[in-house]
């Protein structure tokens, strides 16, 4: 059992990167290159991540066996912020049968004929599942705003729609963990250039990435407005300084493992009376 002091320190640790609601939020006050909350460097963080990978694998099996809760992990961030890398590194060693990844592309004509959450609801997890959204329904208050695809009053009211939708999911047993992978513009430039310089990474590069990069100030304004408006007690946003991949991975894995451990899950009893049963 955790001591009261340790539990209190852990709560402070995770609360410090959780987005609070209100008008005082300023994304610019956070430094994407910083590594707050930890006192160690990359080598130690990589070793700790391996332990977290093992623990996450154990908790995933327990989640599936108990089949009481469902986990929805949402990853948002600018191009090159590390969404794919987070999935690969944080869930390394976890049973792939227990984790599903859903990426939301440009809506199809059928999806556009429905409300904006229609395609999202179909991808949410069932009991015992972990589902990761690589980008998500938040594109419908971000990219549509930046590119002026819909009217302002439409995307503004979507904040409330999203909050109501996520509250419904949590009341039905879904644990929602939302991570904004926050990189600096300089770091994005470096990562895009790395893709250009390495022919094995050319497949990752899109010329449209450069067009989106020019819209950086508009995206930062959109995120600055969206994060406090949709960070709720039932579905909080965590801002992850992501210039350092090792820090990004360690912090996200720590938050996920802590959330699963707090569910106090137990293996279910067998529906059969196993007393005296032998395998022959």
The 8 nearest C-alpha neighbors of each residue, nearest first, counted from 0:
[[1, 2, 3, 6, 5, 260, 263, 4],
 [2, 0, 6, 5, 3, 4, 7, 9],
 [1, 3, 5, 4, 6, 0, 7, 8],
 [2, 4, 6, 5, 7, 1, 8, 0],
 [5, 3, 7, 2, 6, 8, 1, 9],
 [6, 4, 8, 2, 7, 3, 9, 1],
 [5, 7, 9, 3, 4, 8, 1, 2],
 [6, 8, 4, 10, 5, 9, 3, 11],
 [9, 7, 5, 11, 10, 6, 12, 4],
 [10, 8, 12, 6, 11, 7, 5, 13],
 [9, 11, 7, 12, 13, 8, 14, 6],
 [10, 12, 14, 8, 9, 13, 15, 7],
 [11, 13, 9, 10, 15, 14, 8, 36],
 [14, 12, 10, 15, 11, 16, 9, 17],
 [15, 13, 17, 11, 16, 12, 10, 18],
 [14, 16, 13, 12, 17, 11, 36, 18],
 [17, 15, 237, 14, 238, 13, 18, 239],
 [18, 16, 237, 14, 15, 236, 19, 238],
 [19, 17, 236, 237, 230, 227, 16, 20],
 [18, 20, 227, 17, 21, 230, 24, 231],
 [21, 19, 227, 228, 230, 18, 22, 231],
 [20, 22, 23, 227, 24, 19, 228, 18],
 [21, 23, 24, 20, 227, 25, 224, 228],
 [24, 22, 21, 25, 20, 19, 227, 26],
 [25, 23, 22, 26, 21, 227, 19, 223],
 [26, 24, 27, 28, 23, 223, 29, 22],
 [25, 27, 28, 223, 29, 24, 219, 222],
 [26, 28, 25, 29, 30, 223, 219, 24],
 [29, 27, 26, 25, 30, 24, 31, 23],
 [28, 30, 27, 26, 31, 240, 25, 33],
 [29, 31, 32, 33, 28, 240, 27, 183],
 [32, 30, 240, 182, 242, 33, 183, 181],
 [31, 33, 242, 30, 240, 243, 34, 241],
 [32, 34, 30, 31, 35, 240, 242, 243],
 [33, 35, 246, 36, 37, 32, 240, 243],
 [36, 34, 37, 33, 38, 240, 246, 16],
 [35, 37, 12, 34, 38, 15, 13, 16],
 [38, 36, 35, 39, 34, 40, 246, 44],
 [37, 39, 36, 40, 35, 34, 43, 44],
 [40, 38, 37, 43, 44, 41, 42, 34],
 [39, 41, 42, 43, 44, 38, 37, 246],
 [40, 42, 44, 43, 245, 45, 39, 246],
 [43, 41, 45, 44, 40, 46, 39, 245],
 [42, 44, 46, 45, 41, 40, 39, 47],
 [45, 43, 47, 41, 46, 42, 48, 249],
 [44, 46, 48, 42, 47, 43, 41, 245],
 [47, 45, 43, 49, 44, 48, 42, 50],
 [48, 46, 44, 50, 49, 45, 43, 51],
 [47, 49, 51, 45, 50, 46, 249, 44],
 [50, 48, 52, 46, 51, 47, 53, 45],
 [49, 51, 47, 53, 48, 52, 54, 46],
 [50, 52, 48, 54, 49, 53, 55, 47],
 [53, 51, 49, 55, 50, 54, 48, 91],
 [54, 52, 56, 50, 51, 55, 57, 49],
 [53, 55, 51, 57, 56, 52, 58, 50],
 [56, 54, 58, 52, 57, 53, 51, 256],
 [55, 57, 93, 59, 53, 54, 58, 52],
 [58, 56, 54, 60, 55, 59, 61, 53],
 [57, 59, 61, 55, 60, 56, 62, 54],
 [60, 58, 62, 56, 61, 57, 55, 63],
 [59, 61, 63, 57, 58, 62, 64, 56],
 [60, 62, 58, 64, 59, 63, 65, 266],
 [63, 61, 59, 127, 60, 65, 64, 66],
 [62, 64, 127, 66, 60, 61, 65, 59],
 [65, 63, 61, 66, 62, 60, 266, 267],
 [64, 66, 62, 67, 63, 266, 267, 61],
 [67, 65, 127, 126, 63, 64, 62, 68],
 [66, 68, 65, 126, 127, 69, 172, 62],
 [69, 67, 172, 126, 127, 173, 66, 70],
 [68, 70, 173, 126, 128, 127, 124, 125],
 [71, 69, 129, 174, 173, 175, 130, 128],
 [70, 72, 175, 130, 131, 129, 174, 176],
 [73, 71, 131, 176, 177, 175, 132, 130],
 [74, 72, 177, 132, 131, 178, 176, 71],
 [75, 73, 178, 133, 134, 132, 179, 82],
 [76, 74, 179, 134, 180, 178, 73, 133],
 [77, 75, 180, 179, 80, 181, 78, 74],
 [76, 78, 80, 79, 75, 182, 181, 180],
 [77, 79, 80, 76, 208, 187, 81, 212],
 [80, 78, 81, 187, 77, 190, 191, 82],
 [81, 79, 77, 78, 76, 182, 180, 82],
 [82, 80, 84, 79, 83, 85, 180, 244],
 [81, 83, 85, 84, 80, 74, 86, 133],
 [84, 82, 86, 85, 81, 87, 133, 88],
 [85, 83, 81, 87, 86, 82, 88, 89],
 [84, 86, 82, 88, 83, 87, 89, 81],
 [87, 85, 83, 84, 89, 88, 90, 82],
 [86, 88, 84, 85, 90, 91, 89, 83],
 [89, 87, 91, 85, 90, 86, 84, 248],
 [88, 90, 85, 86, 252, 91, 248, 87],
 [89, 91, 93, 88, 87, 86, 92, 52],
 [92, 90, 88, 93, 89, 87, 52, 86],
 [93, 91, 90, 94, 52, 56, 53, 95],
 [92, 94, 56, 90, 91, 95, 55, 52],
 [93, 95, 96, 97, 92, 56, 98, 59],
 [96, 94, 97, 98, 93, 99, 92, 90],
 [97, 95, 94, 98, 99, 93, 128, 129],
 [96, 98, 95, 94, 128, 129, 99, 59],
 [97, 99, 129, 95, 96, 130, 128, 100],
 [100, 98, 130, 131, 129, 101, 97, 95],
 [101, 99, 131, 130, 132, 102, 98, 133],
 [102, 100, 132, 133, 131, 103, 99, 122],
 [103, 101, 133, 132, 134, 104, 100, 135],
 [102, 104, 135, 134, 101, 105, 133, 132],
 [103, 105, 106, 102, 107, 134, 135, 138],
 [104, 106, 107, 103, 110, 108, 111, 138],
 [107, 105, 110, 111, 104, 108, 103, 109],
 [106, 108, 110, 109, 111, 105, 104, 112],
 [109, 107, 111, 110, 112, 106, 113, 105],
 [110, 108, 112, 107, 111, 113, 106, 118],
 [111, 109, 107, 112, 113, 108, 106, 118],
 [112, 110, 108, 113, 109, 106, 107, 114],
 [111, 113, 109, 110, 108, 114, 107, 115],
 [114, 112, 111, 110, 117, 115, 109, 116],
 [113, 115, 117, 116, 112, 111, 110, 118],
 [114, 116, 117, 113, 118, 111, 139, 110],
 [117, 115, 119, 114, 118, 120, 136, 113],
 [116, 118, 119, 114, 120, 115, 113, 121],
 [119, 117, 121, 120, 116, 110, 122, 115],
 [118, 120, 116, 122, 121, 117, 136, 123],
 [121, 119, 122, 123, 117, 118, 116, 164],
 [120, 122, 119, 118, 123, 117, 124, 116],
 [121, 123, 119, 120, 124, 118, 101, 130],
 [122, 124, 120, 121, 130, 119, 125, 71],
 [125, 123, 128, 130, 69, 129, 71, 122],
 [124, 126, 128, 69, 127, 123, 68, 129],
 [127, 125, 69, 66, 68, 128, 67, 124],
 [126, 128, 63, 66, 62, 69, 68, 125],
 [129, 127, 69, 124, 125, 126, 97, 70],
 [128, 130, 70, 98, 71, 69, 124, 97],
 [131, 129, 99, 71, 124, 100, 98, 72],
 [130, 132, 72, 100, 73, 71, 101, 99],
 [131, 133, 73, 101, 134, 135, 102, 74],
 [134, 132, 102, 74, 101, 131, 135, 82],
 [135, 133, 75, 132, 74, 102, 103, 73],
 [134, 136, 137, 132, 103, 138, 133, 73],
 [135, 137, 138, 139, 119, 116, 134, 115],
 [138, 136, 139, 135, 140, 141, 134, 75],
 [137, 139, 141, 136, 142, 140, 135, 143],
 [140, 138, 137, 136, 141, 143, 142, 154],
 [139, 141, 154, 138, 137, 143, 144, 142],
 [142, 140, 138, 144, 143, 139, 221, 145],
 [141, 143, 145, 144, 138, 146, 139, 140],
 [144, 142, 148, 146, 141, 147, 145, 139],
 [143, 145, 147, 141, 142, 146, 140, 148],
 [146, 144, 142, 147, 143, 217, 141, 218],
 [145, 147, 143, 148, 144, 142, 149, 141],
 [146, 148, 144, 145, 149, 143, 150, 142],
 [149, 147, 143, 146, 144, 150, 145, 142],
 [150, 148, 147, 143, 151, 153, 144, 154],
 [149, 151, 153, 152, 154, 148, 147, 144],
 [152, 150, 153, 154, 155, 149, 144, 147],
 [151, 153, 155, 150, 154, 156, 149, 157],
 [154, 152, 151, 150, 155, 156, 157, 149],
 [153, 155, 157, 140, 151, 156, 152, 150],
 [156, 154, 152, 157, 153, 158, 151, 140],
 [157, 155, 158, 154, 153, 159, 152, 160],
 [156, 158, 160, 154, 159, 155, 161, 153],
 [159, 157, 161, 156, 160, 155, 162, 229],
 [158, 160, 162, 157, 161, 156, 163, 229],
 [161, 159, 157, 163, 158, 162, 164, 156],
 [160, 162, 164, 158, 159, 163, 157, 165],
 [163, 161, 159, 165, 164, 160, 166, 229],
 [162, 164, 166, 160, 161, 165, 159, 167],
 [165, 163, 161, 167, 162, 166, 160, 168],
 [164, 166, 168, 162, 167, 163, 161, 169],
 [165, 167, 163, 169, 168, 164, 162, 170],
 [166, 168, 170, 164, 165, 169, 163, 171],
 [169, 167, 165, 171, 173, 166, 170, 164],
 [170, 168, 173, 172, 166, 171, 167, 174],
 [169, 171, 167, 168, 172, 166, 173, 165],
 [172, 170, 168, 169, 173, 167, 68, 166],
 [173, 171, 169, 68, 170, 69, 174, 168],
 [174, 172, 169, 69, 168, 70, 68, 171],
 [173, 175, 70, 169, 71, 69, 172, 176],
 [176, 174, 71, 234, 72, 70, 173, 177],
 [175, 177, 72, 73, 71, 234, 174, 178],
 [178, 176, 73, 236, 72, 237, 74, 235],
 [179, 177, 237, 74, 236, 238, 73, 180],
 [178, 180, 75, 238, 76, 181, 239, 237],
 [181, 179, 76, 239, 241, 80, 178, 75],
 [180, 182, 240, 241, 31, 239, 179, 76],
 [183, 181, 241, 31, 242, 80, 240, 186],
 [184, 182, 186, 185, 31, 187, 242, 181],
 [183, 185, 187, 186, 188, 182, 215, 212],
 [186, 184, 188, 183, 187, 189, 182, 190],
 [187, 185, 189, 183, 188, 184, 190, 242],
 [186, 188, 184, 190, 189, 185, 191, 79],
 [187, 189, 185, 191, 186, 190, 192, 184],
 [188, 190, 186, 192, 187, 191, 193, 185],
 [191, 189, 193, 187, 192, 188, 186, 194],
 [192, 190, 194, 188, 193, 189, 187, 195],
 [191, 193, 195, 189, 194, 190, 188, 196],
 [194, 192, 190, 196, 191, 195, 197, 189],
 [195, 193, 200, 191, 192, 197, 196, 201],
 [194, 196, 192, 193, 197, 201, 191, 198],
 [195, 197, 193, 194, 192, 198, 200, 201],
 [198, 196, 199, 200, 194, 195, 193, 201],
 [197, 199, 201, 200, 196, 195, 194, 202],
 [200, 198, 197, 201, 202, 194, 203, 196],
 [201, 199, 194, 198, 202, 197, 203, 195],
 [202, 200, 198, 204, 203, 199, 194, 195],
 [201, 203, 200, 204, 199, 205, 198, 194],
 [204, 202, 201, 200, 205, 194, 199, 191],
 [203, 205, 201, 202, 194, 206, 195, 200],
 [204, 206, 207, 208, 203, 209, 202, 201],
 [205, 207, 208, 209, 204, 210, 211, 203],
 [206, 208, 210, 205, 209, 211, 212, 204],
 [209, 207, 211, 206, 205, 210, 212, 78],
 [210, 208, 212, 207, 211, 206, 213, 205],
 [209, 211, 207, 213, 212, 208, 214, 206],
 [210, 212, 208, 214, 213, 209, 207, 215],
 [211, 213, 209, 214, 215, 210, 208, 78],
 [214, 212, 211, 210, 215, 209, 216, 208],
 [213, 215, 212, 211, 217, 216, 218, 210],
 [214, 216, 218, 212, 217, 213, 219, 211],
 [217, 215, 219, 218, 214, 220, 213, 221],
 [216, 218, 220, 214, 219, 215, 145, 221],
 [217, 219, 221, 215, 220, 216, 222, 214],
 [220, 218, 222, 216, 221, 217, 223, 215],
 [219, 221, 223, 217, 218, 222, 216, 224],
 [220, 222, 218, 224, 219, 223, 141, 225],
 [223, 221, 225, 219, 224, 220, 226, 218],
 [222, 224, 220, 221, 26, 225, 226, 219],
 [225, 223, 221, 222, 226, 220, 227, 228],
 [224, 226, 222, 228, 223, 227, 221, 229],
 [225, 227, 229, 228, 222, 224, 223, 230],
 [228, 226, 20, 230, 229, 225, 19, 18],
 [227, 229, 225, 226, 230, 20, 224, 158],
 [230, 228, 226, 227, 231, 162, 225, 158],
 [231, 229, 235, 236, 227, 226, 228, 18],
 [230, 232, 235, 234, 233, 229, 20, 162],
 [233, 231, 234, 235, 230, 19, 166, 236],
 [232, 234, 231, 235, 166, 169, 175, 165],
 [235, 233, 231, 175, 232, 230, 176, 236],
 [236, 234, 230, 231, 232, 233, 177, 237],
 [235, 237, 177, 230, 18, 17, 178, 238],
 [238, 236, 17, 178, 16, 18, 177, 179],
 [239, 237, 179, 16, 178, 17, 180, 240],
 [238, 240, 180, 241, 181, 179, 247, 237],
 [241, 239, 31, 181, 242, 32, 182, 180],
 [242, 240, 182, 247, 243, 181, 180, 239],
 [241, 243, 32, 182, 31, 240, 244, 186],
 [244, 242, 241, 246, 245, 247, 32, 240],
 [243, 245, 247, 246, 241, 248, 242, 81],
 [246, 244, 248, 247, 243, 41, 249, 45],
 [247, 245, 249, 244, 243, 248, 250, 34],
 [246, 248, 244, 241, 250, 245, 249, 239],
 [249, 247, 245, 251, 246, 250, 89, 85],
 [248, 250, 246, 252, 48, 247, 251, 253],
 [249, 251, 253, 247, 252, 248, 246, 254],
 [250, 252, 254, 253, 248, 249, 247, 255],
 [253, 251, 255, 249, 254, 250, 89, 248],
 [254, 252, 250, 256, 251, 255, 249, 257],
 [253, 255, 257, 251, 252, 256, 258, 250],
 [256, 254, 258, 252, 257, 253, 251, 259],
 [255, 257, 259, 253, 258, 254, 55, 252],
 [256, 258, 254, 260, 255, 259, 253, 261],
 [259, 257, 255, 261, 256, 260, 254, 262],
 [260, 258, 256, 261, 262, 257, 255, 58],
 [259, 261, 257, 262, 258, 263, 256, 264],
 [260, 262, 258, 263, 259, 257, 264, 256],
 [261, 263, 260, 259, 264, 258, 68, 257],
 [264, 262, 261, 260, 265, 259, 258, 61],
 [263, 265, 262, 61, 266, 65, 62, 260],
 [266, 264, 267, 65, 263, 61, 64, 62],
 [265, 267, 65, 64, 61, 268, 264, 62],
 [268, 266, 65, 265, 269, 64, 270, 66],
 [267, 269, 270, 266, 271, 265, 65, 272],
 [268, 270, 271, 267, 272, 273, 266, 64],
 [271, 269, 268, 272, 267, 273, 274, 266],
 [272, 270, 269, 273, 268, 274, 276, 275],
 [271, 273, 274, 270, 269, 276, 275, 268],
 [274, 272, 276, 271, 275, 269, 277, 270],
 [275, 273, 276, 272, 277, 271, 269, 270],
 [274, 276, 273, 277, 272, 278, 271, 279],
 [275, 277, 273, 274, 278, 272, 279, 271],
 [278, 276, 279, 275, 273, 274, 272, 271],
 [277, 279, 276, 275, 273, 274, 272, 271],
 [278, 277, 276, 275, 273, 274, 272, 271]]
